[in-house]
Amino acid sequence: MRIINKFYNLIFSKLNTIRYYIKEKILYTIVKKKSFEILKIDRPLISIIMPTYNRCKILAEIGLPTVLNQTYKNFELIIVSDGSTDNTEAEVKKFNDKRIKFYKIVRKKRYPSNLNNHWACHSVVPTNFGLKKISGNWISHIDDDDIWTEDHLEKLLNFAIQNSYEFVSSSHIEIRNKEKIIKDYSKNKPSIGAHQTWLYTANLSFFERNINCWRRNWNRIHDVDVQDRMTKVGLNFGYLNEVTYTAKPRPGENEIGIKAMKSNEKFYEDKYKFE
């Protein structure tokens, strides 16, 4: 049965990749000119999508302040609570900022529950929901525990407009076991930074996250998957070789990402398991 499932997932993923390519290539051809129109807009509205799940303290102390303290003020912050059962909504309301739009969606089983699958696609559904709620000219993404520099949006937006890029990203800092590492993607082809540094024109909102990326044995992480699809379609990428984002361990942890989850497997398995 395991071999049959593996073969099924392989075929499913190959066909899904073809489906995405055909769909997105056609849509991009149709909307490509819109990117240049957006680049001409003065003081455009940026739609920031932030998924969250049962981390109200981190959201209130890290995620919300790092967005609300941006030097560029013309944005909407779309917070999508993925069925949170803690005080997330109450904490958000305390900020009393009209730029915040809060949504709560129902969380249900979407894939086989294990740490690798959760890491690959736990935020896919709230992110896709957020993409459907945007009203801005540009799109940006951030998680509730991420830290942007105060000029993150301003720098990336100016860089995109000055160089006529429809998609820009930047370098970032990772802190692991108290050591800082600068992640520089400038020599990659194409040069694309972490998804928390992405800023792209809103006509590209059809690039949804793939809820079936857990089935793959390549590009399993949803942001890597959509990055690969964007590259194949032929987006105009720009890379700002400056640090505008920091990924640091959550309180009580020494690692980030999947390593943080695997260092405390029982906690994260319980946290993300589907009811």
Backbone as CSV, one residue per row, in Angstrom:
resi,resn,N_x,N_y,N_z,CA_x,CA_y,CA_z,C_x,C_y,C_z
1,MET,0.817,-1.211,0.000,0.000,0.000,0.000,0.859,1.273,0.000
2,ARG,1.974,1.202,0.757,2.860,2.359,0.838,3.440,2.700,-0.532
3,ILE,3.820,1.656,-1.288,4.385,1.866,-2.625,3.326,2.441,-3.560
4,ILE,2.096,1.954,-3.432,0.995,2.458,-4.273,0.731,3.932,-3.969
5,ASN,0.714,4.293,-2.676,0.499,5.688,-2.282,1.617,6.595,-2.797
6,LYS,2.831,6.093,-2.722,3.974,6.873,-3.189,3.886,7.109,-4.696
7,PHE,3.508,6.068,-5.433,3.357,6.194,-6.883,2.206,7.140,-7.221
8,TYR,1.100,7.010,-6.485,-0.049,7.901,-6.713,0.343,9.357,-6.481
9,ASN,1.043,9.618,-5.378,1.453,10.991,-5.070,2.399,11.552,-6.126
10,LEU,3.263,10.702,-6.662,4.187,11.125,-7.709,3.428,11.547,-8.962
11,ILE,2.503,10.685,-9.416,1.727,10.991,-10.618,0.845,12.213,-10.387
12,PHE,0.198,12.265,-9.226,-0.658,13.406,-8.890,0.138,14.705,-8.948
13,SER,1.330,14.700,-8.359,2.156,15.908,-8.294,2.637,16.342,-9.678
14,LYS,3.005,15.375,-10.512,3.450,15.695,-11.876,2.315,16.343,-12.668
15,LEU,1.132,15.752,-12.581,-0.023,16.303,-13.303,-0.422,17.659,-12.741
16,ASN,-0.327,17.808,-11.422,-0.672,19.079,-10.784,0.291,20.179,-11.200
17,THR,1.561,19.824,-11.355,2.562,20.786,-11.810,2.241,21.275,-13.218
18,ILE,1.854,20.359,-14.081,1.475,20.719,-15.451,0.237,21.612,-15.440
19,ARG,-0.735,21.239,-14.600,-1.971,22.025,-14.498,-1.687,23.450,-14.067
20,TYR,-0.846,23.594,-13.026,-0.495,24.933,-12.542,0.206,25.739,-13.630
21,TYR,1.137,25.091,-14.336,1.901,25.815,-15.348,0.990,26.355,-16.454
22,ILE,0.125,25.519,-16.965,-0.780,25.948,-18.050,-1.684,27.079,-17.576
23,LYS,-2.285,26.891,-16.410,-3.190,27.901,-15.858,-2.475,29.229,-15.618
24,GLU,-1.321,29.173,-14.958,-0.625,30.399,-14.566,0.057,31.086,-15.739
25,LYS,0.506,30.310,-16.718,1.105,30.909,-17.910,0.054,31.709,-18.682
26,ILE,-1.137,31.150,-18.801,-2.224,31.844,-19.503,-2.626,33.114,-18.746
27,LEU,-2.812,32.980,-17.432,-3.230,34.131,-16.637,-2.161,35.227,-16.632
28,TYR,-0.905,34.827,-16.544,0.173,35.820,-16.546,0.233,36.569,-17.876
29,THR,0.034,35.860,-18.965,0.017,36.502,-20.284,-1.096,37.549,-20.362
30,ILE,-2.224,37.231,-19.733,-3.370,38.140,-19.760,-3.136,39.386,-18.903
31,VAL,-2.532,39.213,-17.714,-2.436,40.328,-16.749,-1.075,41.014,-16.713
32,LYS,-0.127,40.562,-17.514,1.240,41.081,-17.428,1.317,42.596,-17.564
33,LYS,0.554,43.172,-18.474,0.608,44.628,-18.689,0.175,45.401,-17.453
34,LYS,-0.667,44.762,-16.636,-1.155,45.423,-15.429,-0.021,45.743,-14.464
35,SER,1.034,44.931,-14.482,2.181,45.164,-13.605,2.777,46.546,-13.852
36,PHE,2.910,46.927,-15.113,3.516,48.218,-15.453,2.599,49.379,-15.058
37,GLU,1.290,49.156,-15.093,0.346,50.179,-14.633,0.468,50.375,-13.124
38,ILE,0.612,49.270,-12.393,0.751,49.354,-10.939,2.042,50.061,-10.553
39,LEU,3.096,49.821,-11.306,4.385,50.447,-11.021,4.337,51.978,-11.127
40,LYS,3.334,52.490,-11.801,3.214,53.944,-11.978,2.359,54.612,-10.899
41,ILE,1.741,53.810,-10.044,0.856,54.361,-9.015,1.666,55.010,-7.896
42,ASP,1.304,56.221,-7.539,1.976,56.951,-6.470,1.400,56.539,-5.116
43,ARG,2.251,56.230,-4.154,1.850,55.799,-2.819,0.812,54.666,-2.870
44,PRO,1.138,53.567,-3.520,0.185,52.463,-3.669,-0.127,51.800,-2.332
45,LEU,-1.262,51.123,-2.291,-1.666,50.372,-1.104,-1.022,48.988,-1.152
46,ILE,-0.391,48.601,-0.052,0.224,47.278,0.053,-0.649,46.385,0.930
47,SER,-1.006,45.222,0.420,-1.770,44.237,1.190,-0.797,43.244,1.813
48,ILE,-0.772,43.205,3.139,0.126,42.309,3.872,-0.697,41.155,4.425
49,ILE,-0.304,39.941,4.093,-1.044,38.760,4.544,-0.271,38.066,5.664
50,MET,-0.942,37.907,6.812,-0.309,37.280,7.973,-1.196,36.142,8.517
51,PRO,-0.851,34.887,8.228,-1.583,33.769,8.842,-1.134,33.580,10.286
52,THR,-2.038,33.100,11.128,-1.663,32.862,12.527,-2.503,31.720,13.094
53,TYR,-1.930,31.034,14.078,-2.663,29.937,14.716,-2.197,29.764,16.158
54,ASN,-3.052,30.163,17.091,-2.823,29.953,18.523,-1.467,30.449,19.013
55,ARG,-1.096,31.661,18.571,0.132,32.280,19.069,-0.159,33.747,19.387
56,CYS,-1.207,33.997,20.165,-1.658,35.371,20.368,-0.598,36.243,21.039
57,LYS,0.184,35.668,21.956,1.216,36.457,22.639,2.318,36.861,21.667
58,ILE,2.776,35.915,20.861,3.806,36.210,19.868,3.274,37.197,18.834
59,LEU,2.037,37.000,18.409,1.410,37.908,17.446,1.377,39.329,17.987
60,ALA,0.970,39.482,19.252,0.840,40.809,19.851,2.181,41.470,20.142
61,GLU,3.189,40.660,20.451,4.483,41.212,20.848,5.484,41.335,19.706
62,ILE,5.280,40.543,18.648,6.252,40.546,17.540,5.593,40.888,16.208
63,GLY,4.654,40.052,15.768,4.087,40.199,14.434,3.402,41.525,14.182
64,LEU,2.474,41.901,15.044,1.736,43.152,14.854,2.629,44.391,14.961
65,PRO,3.466,44.515,15.995,4.324,45.699,16.078,5.264,45.873,14.891
66,THR,5.822,44.763,14.376,6.787,44.900,13.282,6.124,45.424,12.012
67,VAL,4.822,45.166,11.845,4.100,45.699,10.693,3.633,47.127,10.957
68,LEU,3.042,47.355,12.107,2.471,48.672,12.398,3.537,49.753,12.556
69,ASN,4.776,49.370,12.815,5.864,50.338,12.967,6.598,50.641,11.662
70,GLN,6.068,50.174,10.539,6.710,50.425,9.250,6.705,51.915,8.911
71,THR,7.792,52.367,8.288,7.857,53.770,7.870,6.893,54.046,6.724
72,TYR,6.602,53.032,5.921,5.597,53.164,4.860,4.246,52.830,5.476
73,LYS,3.336,53.777,5.456,2.090,53.658,6.218,0.877,53.224,5.406
74,ASN,0.952,53.266,4.090,-0.233,52.967,3.292,-0.327,51.473,3.010
75,PHE,-0.834,50.753,4.000,-0.984,49.307,3.860,-2.248,48.844,4.561
76,GLU,-2.665,47.636,4.211,-3.694,46.925,4.958,-3.066,45.634,5.443
77,LEU,-3.343,45.291,6.691,-2.803,44.062,7.268,-3.938,43.056,7.388
78,ILE,-3.860,42.005,6.589,-4.891,40.968,6.575,-4.420,39.815,7.453
79,ILE,-4.978,39.733,8.650,-4.638,38.659,9.579,-5.672,37.548,9.431
80,VAL,-5.197,36.352,9.134,-6.102,35.211,8.968,-5.815,34.195,10.065
81,SER,-6.719,34.119,11.016,-6.616,33.158,12.111,-7.135,31.809,11.631
82,ASP,-6.263,30.822,11.624,-6.617,29.502,11.100,-7.276,28.654,12.187
83,GLY,-8.471,29.098,12.618,-9.203,28.356,13.635,-8.613,28.463,15.032
84,SER,-7.944,29.586,15.339,-7.325,29.744,16.664,-8.359,29.623,17.783
85,THR,-7.945,28.987,18.882,-8.830,28.827,20.038,-8.336,29.604,21.250
86,ASP,-7.306,30.401,21.076,-6.790,31.220,22.174,-7.384,32.630,22.074
87,ASN,-6.689,33.634,22.585,-7.198,35.004,22.613,-6.734,35.845,21.422
88,THR,-6.498,35.197,20.295,-5.977,35.905,19.124,-6.841,37.108,18.742
89,GLU,-8.126,36.904,18.573,-8.996,37.995,18.130,-9.009,39.148,19.128
90,ALA,-9.059,38.849,20.413,-9.069,39.887,21.440,-7.769,40.688,21.430
91,GLU,-6.645,40.007,21.239,-5.351,40.694,21.202,-5.266,41.628,19.990
92,VAL,-5.782,41.175,18.865,-5.766,42.004,17.659,-6.603,43.261,17.862
93,LYS,-7.756,43.102,18.476,-8.658,44.243,18.681,-8.047,45.310,19.581
94,LYS,-7.162,44.920,20.477,-6.514,45.886,21.374,-5.713,46.935,20.611
95,PHE,-5.246,46.598,19.424,-4.422,47.537,18.655,-5.269,48.631,18.008
96,ASN,-6.536,48.387,17.812,-7.476,49.409,17.349,-6.926,50.208,16.171
97,ASP,-6.482,49.499,15.151,-5.921,50.136,13.959,-6.809,49.781,12.770
98,LYS,-7.324,50.786,12.085,-8.260,50.565,10.990,-7.630,49.852,9.797
99,ARG,-6.311,49.809,9.761,-5.630,49.121,8.653,-5.633,47.608,8.831
100,ILE,-5.995,47.148,10.023,-6.027,45.714,10.300,-7.384,45.135,9.905
101,LYS,-7.335,44.064,9.130,-8.547,43.319,8.777,-8.382,41.901,9.310
102,PHE,-9.249,41.533,10.230,-9.117,40.236,10.893,-10.169,39.248,10.386
103,TYR,-9.699,38.043,10.057,-10.598,36.982,9.612,-10.276,35.710,10.390
104,LYS,-11.309,34.924,10.650,-11.114,33.631,11.291,-11.751,32.562,10.428
105,ILE,-10.977,31.572,10.063,-11.490,30.497,9.217,-11.517,29.187,10.006
106,VAL,-12.246,28.215,9.477,-12.366,26.914,10.141,-11.158,26.048,9.800
107,ARG,-10.567,25.471,10.809,-9.421,24.583,10.604,-9.902,23.137,10.619
108,LYS,-9.595,22.404,9.566,-9.972,21.000,9.484,-8.853,20.223,8.801
109,LYS,-8.986,18.903,8.785,-7.924,18.068,8.220,-7.753,18.351,6.736
110,ARG,-6.497,18.590,6.344,-6.192,18.941,4.965,-5.137,18.022,4.351
111,TYR,-4.446,17.274,5.183,-3.363,16.392,4.732,-3.011,15.458,5.895
112,PRO,-2.262,14.376,5.659,-1.842,13.490,6.747,-1.041,14.263,7.788
113,SER,-1.395,14.103,9.039,-0.820,14.918,10.100,0.520,14.387,10.582
114,ASN,1.598,15.068,10.200,2.929,14.823,10.753,3.740,16.105,10.613
115,LEU,4.856,16.195,11.310,5.613,17.449,11.361,6.079,17.920,9.989
116,ASN,6.564,16.993,9.163,7.058,17.391,7.842,5.941,17.988,6.989
117,ASN,4.754,17.388,7.057,3.628,17.907,6.286,3.139,19.243,6.833
118,HIS,3.135,19.368,8.166,2.736,20.645,8.765,3.699,21.753,8.344
119,TRP,4.969,21.449,8.365,5.959,22.452,7.969,5.799,22.823,6.505
120,ALA,5.464,21.853,5.682,5.344,22.090,4.242,4.140,22.953,3.898
121,CYS,3.020,22.762,4.593,1.807,23.449,4.122,0.813,23.872,5.199
122,HIS,1.254,24.073,6.434,0.293,24.442,7.480,-0.347,25.804,7.252
123,SER,0.343,26.708,6.552,-0.217,28.055,6.342,-0.793,28.263,4.941
124,VAL,-0.915,27.183,4.169,-1.414,27.297,2.800,-2.843,27.840,2.753
125,VAL,-3.742,27.244,3.508,-5.154,27.632,3.444,-5.383,29.066,3.910
126,PRO,-4.845,29.491,5.068,-5.042,30.902,5.450,-4.387,31.889,4.497
127,THR,-3.260,31.513,3.904,-2.614,32.403,2.931,-3.476,32.559,1.687
128,ASN,-4.002,31.460,1.179,-4.881,31.527,0.002,-6.152,32.321,0.300
129,PHE,-6.665,32.167,1.512,-7.833,32.956,1.922,-7.487,34.440,1.898
130,GLY,-6.316,34.774,2.444,-5.880,36.162,2.464,-5.709,36.755,1.077
131,LEU,-5.197,35.961,0.149,-5.015,36.431,-1.227,-6.340,36.825,-1.871
132,LYS,-7.416,36.195,-1.443,-8.734,36.510,-1.997,-9.348,37.757,-1.364
133,LYS,-8.754,38.227,-0.266,-9.303,39.372,0.454,-8.541,40.676,0.218
134,ILE,-7.495,40.630,-0.584,-6.675,41.832,-0.770,-7.432,42.906,-1.552
135,SER,-7.113,44.164,-1.248,-7.641,45.285,-2.016,-6.517,46.228,-2.439
136,GLY,-5.268,45.832,-2.170,-4.123,46.674,-2.474,-3.579,46.504,-3.875
137,ASN,-2.531,47.283,-4.159,-1.843,47.239,-5.454,-0.646,46.295,-5.422
138,TRP,-0.139,46.054,-4.220,1.009,45.175,-4.013,0.681,44.169,-2.923
139,ILE,1.390,43.044,-2.927,1.179,41.985,-1.937,2.489,41.687,-1.220
140,SER,2.379,41.518,0.097,3.528,41.140,0.906,3.089,40.057,1.889
141,HIS,4.045,39.256,2.357,3.731,38.162,3.276,4.622,38.224,4.511
142,ILE,4.024,37.897,5.651,4.807,37.826,6.882,4.128,36.848,7.835
143,ASP,4.920,36.115,8.608,4.377,35.235,9.631,4.302,36.007,10.950
144,ASP,3.544,35.475,11.911,3.308,36.224,13.144,4.527,36.328,14.054
145,ASP,5.587,35.579,13.761,6.798,35.638,14.587,7.987,36.241,13.843
146,ASP,7.726,36.860,12.709,8.810,37.441,11.902,9.064,38.895,12.274
147,ILE,10.297,39.343,12.016,10.675,40.721,12.339,11.191,41.418,11.085
148,TRP,10.511,42.469,10.667,10.962,43.304,9.558,11.740,44.498,10.089
149,THR,12.686,44.989,9.313,13.255,46.294,9.628,12.146,47.321,9.423
150,GLU,12.238,48.464,10.085,11.163,49.459,10.003,10.965,49.988,8.587
151,ASP,12.010,49.952,7.780,11.904,50.468,6.405,11.767,49.346,5.377
152,HIS,11.394,48.155,5.835,11.264,46.996,4.948,10.367,47.303,3.742
153,LEU,9.145,47.696,3.981,8.209,47.961,2.884,8.675,49.121,2.020
154,GLU,9.128,50.171,2.659,9.550,51.367,1.920,10.720,51.072,0.993
155,LYS,11.711,50.355,1.501,12.886,50.034,0.685,12.537,49.143,-0.498
156,LEU,11.774,48.096,-0.247,11.431,47.168,-1.321,10.532,47.820,-2.361
157,LEU,9.578,48.623,-1.912,8.689,49.306,-2.850,9.469,50.279,-3.727
158,ASN,10.321,51.080,-3.135,11.122,52.040,-3.911,12.033,51.308,-4.892
159,PHE,12.612,50.203,-4.451,13.497,49.423,-5.312,12.734,48.867,-6.511
160,ALA,11.537,48.363,-6.260,10.708,47.800,-7.339,10.321,48.880,-8.346
161,ILE,9.856,50.012,-7.852,9.390,51.090,-8.736,10.538,51.687,-9.535
162,GLN,11.659,51.919,-8.888,12.799,52.542,-9.558,13.390,51.657,-10.651
163,ASN,13.215,50.339,-10.507,13.817,49.417,-11.475,12.786,48.645,-12.310
164,SER,11.516,49.004,-12.154,10.414,48.390,-12.917,10.345,46.872,-12.744
165,TYR,10.438,46.432,-11.478,10.290,45.016,-11.160,8.880,44.752,-10.644
166,GLU,8.264,43.658,-11.091,6.943,43.305,-10.579,7.028,42.403,-9.349
167,PHE,8.215,41.897,-9.066,8.447,41.034,-7.908,9.837,41.330,-7.363
168,VAL,9.900,41.696,-6.094,11.202,41.954,-5.466,11.282,41.218,-4.132
169,SER,12.509,40.950,-3.713,12.758,40.335,-2.411,14.129,40.797,-1.937
170,SER,14.551,40.322,-0.782,15.804,40.843,-0.219,16.512,39.773,0.619
171,SER,17.651,40.170,1.159,18.413,39.296,2.064,17.776,39.335,3.457
172,HIS,18.162,38.372,4.288,17.667,38.398,5.664,18.691,37.788,6.607
173,ILE,18.441,37.956,7.903,19.303,37.389,8.941,18.596,36.219,9.601
174,GLU,19.325,35.121,9.799,18.820,34.003,10.582,19.627,33.918,11.867
175,ILE,18.932,33.743,12.985,19.598,33.557,14.272,19.313,32.136,14.744
176,ARG,20.361,31.344,14.839,20.246,29.959,15.286,21.276,29.705,16.377
177,ASN,20.837,29.205,17.521,21.743,28.934,18.645,22.619,30.148,18.953
178,LYS,21.980,31.327,18.918,22.586,32.621,19.242,23.618,33.095,18.211
179,GLU,23.706,32.413,17.081,24.617,32.838,16.024,23.838,33.482,14.876
180,LYS,24.322,34.619,14.381,23.664,35.327,13.290,24.289,34.948,11.950
181,ILE,23.444,34.666,10.992,23.901,34.338,9.644,23.120,35.188,8.650
182,ILE,23.832,35.869,7.756,23.154,36.642,6.713,22.888,35.726,5.522
183,LYS,21.639,35.636,5.133,21.243,34.807,3.991,21.166,35.695,2.752
184,ASP,22.139,35.513,1.882,22.269,36.327,0.672,22.000,35.437,-0.548
185,TYR,20.947,35.754,-1.293,20.554,34.938,-2.447,20.903,35.621,-3.777
186,SER,21.757,36.613,-3.721,22.035,37.425,-4.911,22.711,36.649,-6.038
187,LYS,23.389,35.548,-5.701,24.081,34.779,-6.734,23.214,33.646,-7.301
188,ASN,22.026,33.463,-6.727,21.109,32.447,-7.261,20.509,32.920,-8.575
189,LYS,20.068,31.991,-9.382,19.434,32.337,-10.656,18.074,31.660,-10.731
190,PRO,16.984,32.431,-10.626,16.963,33.867,-10.325,17.217,34.108,-8.834
191,SER,17.538,35.352,-8.515,17.790,35.728,-7.125,16.455,36.015,-6.436
192,ILE,16.074,35.152,-5.509,14.810,35.308,-4.790,15.045,35.017,-3.312
193,GLY,14.687,35.968,-2.460,14.859,35.806,-1.022,13.726,35.035,-0.379
194,ALA,13.771,34.912,0.932,12.745,34.215,1.700,11.383,34.874,1.487
195,HIS,10.305,34.097,1.600,8.977,34.616,1.261,8.554,35.780,2.154
196,GLN,9.159,35.896,3.346,8.846,37.025,4.225,9.401,38.345,3.682
197,THR,10.214,38.257,2.624,10.756,39.477,2.010,10.095,39.778,0.660
198,TRP,9.147,38.958,0.252,8.533,39.144,-1.062,7.612,40.362,-1.099
199,LEU,7.673,41.081,-2.203,6.726,42.155,-2.503,6.455,42.071,-3.994
200,TYR,5.188,41.869,-4.364,4.873,41.705,-5.779,3.531,42.338,-6.115
201,THR,3.361,42.651,-7.386,2.155,43.354,-7.820,0.916,42.477,-7.648
202,ALA,-0.206,43.129,-7.309,-1.409,42.405,-6.920,-2.081,41.656,-8.062
203,ASN,-1.740,41.990,-9.298,-2.297,41.236,-10.428,-1.765,39.803,-10.477
204,LEU,-0.791,39.508,-9.625,-0.217,38.161,-9.553,-0.818,37.342,-8.415
205,SER,-1.921,37.795,-7.864,-2.536,37.111,-6.718,-3.076,35.729,-7.077
206,PHE,-3.138,35.418,-8.368,-3.615,34.082,-8.768,-2.590,32.990,-8.468
207,PHE,-1.382,33.369,-8.076,-0.377,32.374,-7.687,-0.691,31.872,-6.276
208,GLU,-1.650,30.973,-6.189,-2.061,30.435,-4.901,-1.040,29.433,-4.379
209,ARG,-1.103,29.175,-3.076,-0.254,28.148,-2.480,-0.864,26.772,-2.735
210,ASN,-0.005,25.785,-2.841,-0.405,24.432,-3.233,-0.632,23.552,-2.005
211,ILE,-1.880,23.244,-1.688,-2.200,22.433,-0.513,-1.709,20.996,-0.674
212,ASN,-1.389,20.594,-1.893,-0.910,19.237,-2.137,0.607,19.129,-2.247
213,CYS,1.316,20.182,-1.848,2.778,20.114,-1.969,3.384,19.056,-1.042
214,TRP,2.661,18.648,0.008,3.152,17.591,0.896,3.327,16.270,0.162
215,ARG,2.634,16.088,-0.953,2.721,14.843,-1.716,4.047,14.715,-2.474
216,ARG,4.735,15.817,-2.643,5.906,15.831,-3.520,7.163,15.361,-2.798
217,ASN,8.143,14.930,-3.564,9.464,14.667,-2.997,10.471,15.699,-3.483
218,TRP,9.966,16.785,-4.094,10.795,17.939,-4.474,9.955,19.193,-4.236
219,ASN,10.626,20.304,-3.861,9.919,21.568,-3.585,8.669,21.354,-2.731
220,ARG,8.830,20.654,-1.613,7.674,20.305,-0.788,7.138,21.494,0.012
221,ILE,7.985,22.479,0.303,7.541,23.627,1.094,6.739,24.561,0.200
222,HIS,5.588,25.022,0.680,4.647,25.732,-0.194,5.216,26.995,-0.820
223,ASP,6.065,27.751,-0.089,6.611,28.970,-0.681,7.682,28.656,-1.722
224,VAL,8.427,27.570,-1.517,9.411,27.140,-2.520,8.689,26.664,-3.774
225,ASP,7.582,25.972,-3.562,6.782,25.483,-4.685,6.261,26.634,-5.540
226,VAL,5.662,27.637,-4.910,5.099,28.749,-5.690,6.215,29.599,-6.301
227,GLN,7.351,29.685,-5.634,8.507,30.390,-6.191,8.963,29.723,-7.485
228,ASP,9.011,28.413,-7.483,9.396,27.663,-8.680,8.391,27.879,-9.804
229,ARG,7.117,27.904,-9.467,6.085,28.125,-10.484,6.174,29.536,-11.066
230,MET,6.439,30.509,-10.225,6.594,31.890,-10.702,7.789,32.012,-11.647
231,THR,8.860,31.299,-11.310,10.065,31.327,-12.144,9.794,30.729,-13.519
232,LYS,9.087,29.609,-13.548,8.797,28.938,-14.823,7.912,29.787,-15.728
233,VAL,7.013,30.545,-15.122,6.118,31.397,-15.900,6.870,32.596,-16.483
234,GLY,7.936,33.037,-15.794,8.765,34.097,-16.350,8.570,35.474,-15.752
235,LEU,8.330,35.552,-14.435,8.169,36.851,-13.789,9.454,37.673,-13.876
236,ASN,9.290,38.970,-13.734,10.409,39.906,-13.758,10.885,40.129,-12.324
237,PHE,11.924,39.401,-11.908,12.387,39.427,-10.522,13.468,40.475,-10.292
238,GLY,13.406,41.106,-9.123,14.469,41.991,-8.691,14.909,41.610,-7.290
239,TYR,16.199,41.739,-7.006,16.712,41.344,-5.686,17.474,42.496,-5.038
240,LEU,17.016,42.898,-3.860,17.675,43.949,-3.090,18.666,43.291,-2.129
241,ASN,19.937,43.524,-2.354,20.966,42.876,-1.545,21.205,43.646,-0.243
242,GLU,20.140,43.759,0.525,20.170,44.374,1.849,19.280,43.560,2.777
243,VAL,19.601,43.543,4.041,18.800,42.815,5.027,17.593,43.651,5.433
244,THR,16.392,43.079,5.259,15.178,43.782,5.680,14.299,42.917,6.581
245,TYR,14.803,41.753,6.962,13.986,40.810,7.755,14.901,39.933,8.598
246,THR,14.426,39.606,9.810,15.176,38.723,10.697,14.301,37.562,11.149
247,ALA,14.848,36.358,11.038,14.187,35.157,11.558,14.939,34.734,12.810
248,LYS,14.276,34.760,13.945,14.926,34.401,15.207,14.077,33.366,15.937
249,PRO,14.686,32.595,16.830,13.927,31.573,17.560,12.792,32.177,18.386
250,ARG,11.718,31.436,18.494,10.632,31.858,19.365,11.071,31.706,20.817
251,PRO,10.406,32.404,21.749,10.800,32.320,23.168,10.923,30.879,23.655
252,GLY,12.053,30.579,24.313,12.286,29.246,24.849,12.904,28.273,23.869
253,GLU,13.200,28.735,22.643,13.791,27.860,21.630,15.134,28.404,21.158
254,ASN,15.931,27.534,20.554,17.245,27.928,20.041,17.337,27.852,18.526
255,GLU,16.357,27.179,17.923,16.369,26.982,16.475,15.160,27.652,15.832
256,ILE,15.144,27.657,14.502,14.016,28.198,13.753,13.557,27.162,12.718
257,GLY,12.367,27.382,12.168,11.880,26.523,11.100,11.631,25.094,11.544
258,ILE,11.845,24.163,10.622,11.582,22.754,10.882,12.482,22.214,11.996
259,LYS,13.683,22.767,12.156,14.574,22.304,13.218,14.012,22.640,14.589
260,ALA,13.335,23.789,14.685,12.698,24.152,15.956,11.571,23.176,16.273
261,MET,10.810,22.819,15.250,9.704,21.887,15.447,10.207,20.502,15.852
262,LYS,11.270,20.048,15.209,11.780,18.704,15.496,12.520,18.633,16.835
263,SER,12.943,19.768,17.340,13.591,19.782,18.649,12.560,19.686,19.776
264,ASN,11.292,19.853,19.434,10.218,19.752,20.423,9.016,19.088,19.749
265,GLU,9.244,17.868,19.260,8.263,17.189,18.413,6.897,17.017,19.066
266,LYS,6.859,16.562,20.308,5.583,16.300,20.972,4.727,17.569,21.036
267,PHE,5.337,18.685,21.402,4.607,19.947,21.508,3.998,20.339,20.176
268,TYR,4.799,20.277,19.104,4.310,20.723,17.802,3.359,19.717,17.154
269,GLU,3.544,18.453,17.437,2.577,17.466,16.929,1.210,17.686,17.554
270,ASP,1.203,17.960,18.851,-0.056,18.248,19.540,-0.654,19.568,19.086
271,LYS,0.191,20.541,18.873,-0.274,21.879,18.483,-0.968,21.855,17.116
272,TYR,-0.377,21.169,16.168,-0.872,21.235,14.793,-1.771,20.063,14.386
273,LYS,-1.973,19.088,15.279,-2.797,17.951,14.889,-4.226,18.405,14.604
274,PHE,-4.856,17.725,13.668,-6.230,18.043,13.318,-7.191,17.311,14.242
275,GLU,-8.235,18.021,14.636,-9.234,17.407,15.526,-10.124,16.444,14.728
